[in-house]
Amino acid sequence: MVHLRRALDAERAARRLTAGLHEQDLAAFTMRLNAAVCAQSALSQADLVLDSALADVDLEGGSW
């Protein structure tokens, strides 16, 4: 009985550890995903600004 109890305690400890690591992994993934989304948004905004600036340039003779 003692052996079974120890095995059960070990399984419960492993479950708690696994659940904790899963939560940490999920939090790290969420942070990386949010950073990537923000970076993509910044690139999209920069692209719009560049497109707007280039639209004002006369490609035939320059902007002068």
Secondary structure, 3 states (H helix, E strand, C coil): CHHHHHHHHHHHHHHHHHHHHHHHHHHHHHHHHHHHHHHHHHHHHHHHHHHHHHHCCCCCCCCC
